[in-house]
Amino acid sequence: MGSFSEKQEALVKESWELIKHNIPELSLRFFTLILEIAPAAKNMFSFLKDTDEIPHNNPKLKAHAVKVFKMTCESAIQLHEKGEVVVGETTLKWLGSIHLQKGVIDPHFEVVKEALLRTVQEGTGEKWSEEMNGAWAEAYDHLATAIKNEMKI
């Protein structure tokens, strides 16, 4: 993974500004896409386990989606400023252990990435571009790598 440019950082920040006001709807869309891509992933999320549908007003669902969006956005900023993703050690250890405990493996990270990119694309509408897609994808890849390194997978 190469260096993350100022323009890539700006694209992620600009798109985050566009979508953050619509988080309840986009959180729902994000998890709908995850389950469309990988229905078995439902059992990995405590707030989806015992339901046949995605709960529309579930605060845990929204909070989880916001974390993924925000951490990816923060990764973009860090990549440009520091050349790497620096997640607080305690946060990274927690993320690594919870993902390991839930049985997350490489293909799961790809499912989340695809759902994330499609959600951001839908949320940004006509502002979406291949360049924006590439910026979000690279930021997410770096974040996923940091989590995987903590998981040792």
Sequence and secondary structure as in RCSB ss.txt:
>XXXX:A:sequence
MGSFSEKQEALVKESWELIKHNIPELSLRFFTLILEIAPAAKNMFSFLKDTDEIPHNNPKLKAHAVKVFKMTCES
AIQLHEKGEVVVGETTLKWLGSIHLQKGVIDPHFEVVKEALLRTVQEGTGEKWSEEMNGAWAEAYDHLATAIKNE
MKI
>XXXX:A:secstr
     HHHHHHHHHHHHHHGGGHHHHHHHHHHHHHHH GGGGGGSTTTTT SS  TT HHHHHHHHHHHHHHHHH
HHHHHHHSS    HHHHHHHHHHHHHTT  HHHHHHHHHHHHHHHHHHHGGG  HHHHHHHHHHHHHHHHHHHHH
HT 
